[in-house]
Amino acid sequence: MAIANEHVAQHSFLLPLYEDEYFPDHVLDKGRAVLLRLCERIEAERPADVTALYALTEVATEEFNALEAEFEAAGSEIETVAREEIAEAFWFIATTYGFPDPDVEKLIAAREW
């Protein structure tokens, strides 16, 4: 499914991490795919309220949890800079899809990083 929201389609997710050699591109590509799948689900399911949005972001956060082992295998980790960038991506997605004041901690509440 192609992303219909033009702002999302043009957004460079995780760009600061791609610019840092510490973070492996092949794992970042998987993280970017997680974010794009989240966008696709939001467009397909059109959550009626922020609680429904949190249910979708929980699934995406759990997918990021699963990537932690791949980061570690590549000599990296989801550390402070990455955590903040990932959280920012979730916030960007929520606000772009019409949820003006999401609680970032609730967007990524399932995180293990």
C-alpha positions in Angstrom: 0.0 0.0 0.0 1.4 3.4 -0.9 1.3 6.1 1.7 -1.4 8.6 0.8 -0.5 11.4 3.2 2.0 13.6 1.3 3.7 14.9 4.4 4.5 11.4 5.5 5.5 10.2 2.1 8.0 13.0 1.8 9.4 12.6 5.3 12.9 11.2 5.9 12.3 9.0 8.9 15.3 8.4 11.1 17.5 10.7 9.0 19.9 11.7 11.9 20.5 8.1 12.6 21.3 7.3 9.0 23.8 10.1 9.1 25.6 8.6 12.1 27.9 5.6 11.3 27.1 4.0 14.7 23.7 3.0 13.5 23.7 0.3 10.7 21.7 1.3 7.7 20.3 -2.2 7.2 18.7 -2.2 10.6 17.6 1.4 10.2 15.9 0.3 7.0 13.9 -2.2 9.0 13.0 0.5 11.6 11.9 2.9 8.8 9.7 0.0 7.4 8.1 -0.3 10.8 7.2 3.3 10.8 5.8 3.2 7.2 3.7 0.1 8.1 2.3 2.1 11.1 1.4 4.9 8.7 -0.3 2.4 6.3 -2.3 0.9 9.2 -3.4 4.3 10.3 -4.5 5.2 6.8 -6.3 1.8 6.4 -7.9 1.6 9.9 -8.4 5.3 10.5 -8.4 5.2 14.3 -11.3 7.1 15.8 -9.5 8.4 18.8 -6.1 8.6 20.4 -6.7 5.4 22.4 -7.2 3.5 19.1 -4.0 5.2 17.8 -2.1 4.0 20.9 -3.1 0.4 20.1 -1.5 0.7 16.7 1.6 2.4 18.0 2.0 -0.4 20.6 2.4 -2.9 17.8 4.9 -0.8 16.0 6.9 -0.2 19.3 7.0 -4.0 19.8 8.5 -4.3 16.3 11.2 -1.9 17.3 11.8 -4.0 20.5 12.5 -6.9 18.2 15.1 -4.9 16.3 17.2 -4.3 19.4 19.0 -7.7 18.9 19.8 -6.8 15.3 21.3 -3.4 16.5 23.4 -5.3 19.0 24.5 -7.9 16.5 25.8 -5.0 14.3 27.7 -3.4 17.2 25.0 -0.8 17.9 22.0 -0.3 20.2 18.9 1.7 20.6 20.5 4.3 23.0 19.5 7.8 23.9 19.9 9.5 20.5 18.0 6.6 18.8 15.3 6.5 21.5 14.7 10.2 21.0 14.6 10.0 17.2 12.3 7.0 17.2 10.0 8.8 19.7 10.0 11.9 17.5 9.0 9.8 14.5 6.1 8.4 16.4 5.1 11.9 17.5 5.4 13.2 13.9 3.2 10.4 12.6 0.5 10.9 15.3 0.3 14.7 14.7 0.4 14.4 10.9 -2.5 12.1 11.0 -4.6 14.5 13.0 -3.9 13.7 16.7 -2.7 17.1 17.8 -1.5 16.4 21.3 -0.5 12.8 21.7 1.3 11.6 24.8 4.7 10.5 23.5 5.2 8.2 26.4 1.9 6.5 25.6 2.8 6.3 21.9 5.9 4.2 22.8 4.8 2.8 26.1 5.6 -0.8 25.1 9.3 0.0 24.5 12.0 -2.0 26.0 14.8 0.4 24.9 
